[in-house]
C-alpha cells in the first residue's frame, strides 16, 4: 500500500488531540498540575463510573483518536 504524507490539518488536529489527551491523563494519574478539582463532575447516568473514570476514558479516547487520525492521514490519500 502506498504511503502519502498527511496534510497539515491532519497533523495539527492529531497533535492537539495528543497534547490534550496527555495533559488529561498525566493530571489524572499523577496529579502534577493540580487542575483535577477544576474539571466538572461527569457521570453520564452510569452509577458504576466515577467522574475520575469518565475523564480517564475521555483522555484515552483523545489519545486513540489522534493515533487513528494519523494512521488515516498516512494511509488515505488527501486526508
Backbone as CSV, one residue per row, in Angstrom:
resi,resn,N_x,N_y,N_z,CA_x,CA_y,CA_z,C_x,C_y,C_z
1,UNK,0.836,-1.171,0.000,0.000,0.000,0.000,0.885,1.240,0.000
2,UNK,0.526,2.229,-0.788,1.347,3.424,-0.946,1.291,4.299,0.305
3,UNK,2.401,4.982,0.548,2.493,5.896,1.682,2.351,7.302,1.162
4,UNK,1.473,8.096,1.795,1.330,9.501,1.434,1.503,10.328,2.697
5,UNK,2.186,11.444,2.610,2.319,12.281,3.797,0.975,12.899,4.163
6,UNK,0.664,12.955,5.452,-0.624,13.545,5.849,-0.626,15.058,5.625
7,UNK,-1.805,15.620,5.488,-1.916,17.068,5.296,-1.598,17.787,6.597
8,UNK,-1.383,19.082,6.491,-1.051,19.887,7.672,-2.194,19.886,8.672
9,UNK,-3.427,19.929,8.177,-4.580,19.935,9.075,-4.654,18.646,9.884
10,UNK,-4.397,17.520,9.237,-4.411,16.237,9.931,-3.347,16.195,11.016
11,UNK,-2.168,16.682,10.701,-1.082,16.694,11.679,-1.410,17.618,12.838
12,UNK,-1.955,18.791,12.575,-2.272,19.753,13.635,-3.370,19.215,14.543
13,UNK,-4.451,18.674,13.972,-5.542,18.135,14.782,-5.069,16.940,15.595
14,UNK,-4.268,16.091,14.989,-3.732,14.938,15.700,-2.829,15.376,16.850
15,UNK,-1.992,16.363,16.612,-1.100,16.862,17.658,-1.881,17.484,18.810
16,UNK,-2.931,18.247,18.494,-3.753,18.854,19.547,-4.434,17.772,20.380
17,UNK,-4.932,16.727,19.740,-5.567,15.629,20.482,-4.554,14.907,21.371
18,UNK,-3.341,14.705,20.874,-2.308,14.056,21.687,-1.960,14.916,22.893
19,UNK,-1.787,16.202,22.684,-1.425,17.095,23.786,-2.535,17.139,24.834
20,UNK,-3.773,17.303,24.406,-4.891,17.345,25.360,-5.046,16.018,26.096
21,UNK,-4.910,14.918,25.362,-5.014,13.608,25.995,-3.904,13.360,26.997
22,UNK,-2.678,13.721,26.636,-1.557,13.543,27.568,-1.689,14.418,28.801
23,UNK,-2.071,15.672,28.615,-2.260,16.557,29.768,-3.326,15.997,30.690
24,UNK,-4.426,15.544,30.115,-5.514,14.995,30.925,-5.087,13.721,31.646
25,UNK,-4.420,12.814,30.946,-4.001,11.560,31.575,-2.914,11.778,32.627
26,UNK,-1.951,12.650,32.357,-0.913,12.933,33.344,-1.528,13.558,34.589
27,UNK,-2.470,14.460,34.392,-3.111,15.090,35.547,-3.922,14.081,36.354
28,UNK,-4.645,13.209,35.684,-5.469,12.240,36.397,-4.630,11.198,37.125
29,UNK,-3.539,10.767,36.510,-2.751,9.694,37.115,-1.819,10.217,38.194
30,UNK,-1.077,11.304,37.912,-0.086,11.772,38.869,-0.500,13.031,39.613
31,UNK,-1.462,13.790,39.103,-1.903,15.000,39.785,-0.838,16.076,39.839
32,UNK,-0.064,16.218,38.778,1.075,17.135,38.761,0.634,18.592,38.706
33,UNK,-0.326,18.896,37.860,-0.674,20.289,37.609,-1.736,20.834,38.559
34,UNK,-2.482,19.992,39.201,-3.445,20.431,40.202,-4.756,20.975,39.678
35,UNK,-5.129,20.692,38.450,-6.414,21.196,37.956,-7.509,20.131,37.944
36,UNK,-7.275,18.977,38.576,-8.324,17.951,38.611,-9.557,18.460,39.356
37,UNK,-9.360,19.291,40.352,-10.508,19.824,41.105,-11.312,20.813,40.261
38,UNK,-10.751,21.322,39.172,-11.453,22.272,38.308,-12.335,21.553,37.294
39,UNK,-12.002,20.306,36.969,-12.786,19.558,35.986,-14.202,19.316,36.511
40,UNK,-15.205,19.506,35.666,-16.574,19.279,36.127,-16.838,17.792,36.398
41,UNK,-17.812,17.545,37.240,-18.180,16.172,37.584,-19.031,15.605,36.453
42,UNK,-18.571,14.510,35.871,-19.284,13.844,34.783,-19.603,12.417,35.212
43,UNK,-20.869,12.035,35.117,-21.237,10.665,35.456,-21.996,9.969,34.334
44,UNK,-22.672,10.713,33.472,-23.433,10.156,32.345,-24.434,9.096,32.781
45,UNK,-25.037,9.286,33.921,-26.097,8.422,34.449,-25.665,6.966,34.600
46,UNK,-24.387,6.743,34.748,-23.843,5.396,34.951,-23.363,5.305,36.397
47,UNK,-24.042,4.531,37.225,-23.679,4.513,38.654,-22.342,3.839,38.948
48,UNK,-21.827,3.021,38.037,-20.580,2.309,38.310,-19.335,3.106,37.931
49,UNK,-19.490,4.193,37.186,-18.346,5.000,36.771,-18.290,6.279,37.590
50,UNK,-17.129,6.547,38.161,-16.950,7.815,38.870,-16.528,8.887,37.862
51,UNK,-16.454,10.117,38.316,-16.031,11.205,37.454,-14.588,10.992,36.996
52,UNK,-13.755,10.449,37.857,-12.372,10.127,37.507,-12.326,9.143,36.341
53,UNK,-13.166,8.113,36.401,-13.191,7.116,35.331,-13.658,7.708,34.001
54,UNK,-14.639,8.581,34.058,-15.151,9.189,32.827,-14.080,10.070,32.193
55,UNK,-13.385,10.877,32.993,-12.314,11.713,32.452,-11.166,10.866,31.932
56,UNK,-10.907,9.729,32.561,-9.869,8.827,32.085,-10.237,8.247,30.718
57,UNK,-11.493,7.888,30.551,-11.967,7.373,29.255,-11.871,8.469,28.185
58,UNK,-12.194,9.692,28.538,-12.084,10.803,27.579,-10.632,11.009,27.164
59,UNK,-9.717,10.965,28.122,-8.301,11.104,27.797,-7.797,9.979,26.916
60,UNK,-8.211,8.755,27.227,-7.805,7.617,26.398,-8.398,7.710,25.001
61,UNK,-9.643,8.177,24.905,-10.260,8.350,23.592,-9.509,9.391,22.767
62,UNK,-9.096,10.496,23.401,-8.338,11.512,22.674,-7.021,10.953,22.141
63,UNK,-6.348,10.143,22.949,-5.097,9.538,22.508,-5.346,8.571,21.339
64,UNK,-6.385,7.746,21.449,-6.712,6.815,20.372,-7.113,7.562,19.104
65,UNK,-7.924,8.608,19.258,-8.377,9.370,18.095,-7.196,10.011,17.368
66,UNK,-6.224,10.524,18.127,-5.046,11.125,17.498,-4.257,10.082,16.712
67,UNK,-4.071,8.904,17.295,-3.362,7.833,16.605,-4.126,7.402,15.347
68,UNK,-5.430,7.212,15.475,-6.252,6.762,14.366,-6.268,7.795,13.236
69,UNK,-6.370,9.064,13.604,-6.374,10.122,12.605,-5.040,10.174,11.866
70,UNK,-3.946,9.980,12.578,-2.637,9.991,11.912,-2.477,8.780,10.996
71,UNK,-2.946,7.620,11.433,-2.898,6.430,10.564,-3.737,6.661,9.301
72,UNK,-4.934,7.231,9.459,-5.761,7.529,8.286,-5.089,8.558,7.393
73,UNK,-4.431,9.543,8.004,-3.748,10.562,7.215,-2.613,10.000,6.396
74,UNK,-1.967,8.946,6.896,-0.872,8.330,6.153,-1.403,7.365,5.099
75,UNK,-2.436,6.625,5.425,-2.929,5.572,4.519,-3.878,6.100,3.441
76,UNK,-4.679,7.101,3.740,-5.681,7.594,2.794,-5.120,8.832,2.111
77,UNK,-5.103,8.813,0.810,-4.543,9.937,0.064,-5.461,11.144,0.148
78,UNK,-4.893,12.273,0.517,-5.645,13.530,0.566,-6.306,13.813,1.897
79,UNK,-6.072,13.003,2.919,-6.689,13.266,4.224,-5.709,13.961,5.126
